[in-house]
Amino acid sequence: MSIKNILLILVIAVNAYFAYILVKDLLSHKKETMAEAAPTAVMPFSSAIIFFLSTIGISDFAISTSLYPKLNWTSVKKLPGTLNAQCTIPVAVMALAYIQSIKVGVLTLAVCIICQVIGSYFGAKFAIKLPAEKIKYYIGVGMIIAAIIIVGGLLGMLPKGGNATELTGLKLVVAGILLFIFGALNNIGIGSYALTMVTVYLLGMSPAVSFPIMMGAATFSVPVGSVQFVKSGEYSRKITLFTSTFGVLGVLAAVHFVTSLNIDALKWVVAAILIYSSYGMLKKV
């Protein structure tokens, strides 16, 4: 059996367990679920839009954090659980779709995913000691510089970047180390999506390769915490129900959008996401 097929089977297995726990909880709380504040008529559309944007690299955590408390769709206490639980199934679909539809070296994919997952699990105790605000500032500035480099390449003012689909030797080692660090930084609220896009671009790879790497890593780390939130009941059941169904439709639409773009068009998308992400980081510093 190939490494790629093993990865796909593991994605399905890990998330099937979460789905079992979620469905069991929802069936046990049918009335409470539909009585929650989030408007039933709006949820299909908001779920699809949020996870369409998430699938192209715009953080669903950021969107939901700014949206749900203001609209009183869930309490601040249940927000962390909601953010994790609502994205578990959509992210699994993203990972499965991108790993199957975007060409990327299997060894590169496996090394990057494994390193980021290890970083997220074992790097937490080191990450929490770091000066988060300073790190966010430098990363925000770095993202702006990376966006300028990408746009400069597209306009013919700077080198254009590569179209490689796999890494070998020193570049693969560098990617593994950086993805480990990004996994650790997730623990202090610094998302890995935009950082992975920058890394992939600067190492000479096609920007499309960042998508299976990002979603592949996320789909192994998110379900572990989400299961605990569901078991404790500290999450919005209604929001999670709708994102796990209608959110998936947004994911599939976005995957089609991303995979249909040519490389230059995708680089414009990546540059826009980097600018958006840098603004989100710098305004909090």
Buried (B, 14 or more C-beta within 10 A) or exposed (E): EEEBEEBBEBBBEBBEEBBEBBEEBBEEBEEEBEEBEBEEEEBBEBBBBBBBBBBBBBBBBBBBBEEBBEEEBBEEEBBBBBBBBBBBBBBBBBBBBBBEBBEBBBEBBBBBBBBBBBBBBEBBEEBEEBEBEEBBBEBBBBBBEBBBBBBBBBEEEEEBBBEBBBBEEEBBEBBBEBBBBBBBBBBBEBBBBBBBBBBBBBBEBBBBBBBBBBBBBBBBBBBBBBBBBBEEEBBBBBBBBBBBBBBBBBBBBBBEEBBEBEEEEBBBBBBBBBBBBBEBBBEEE
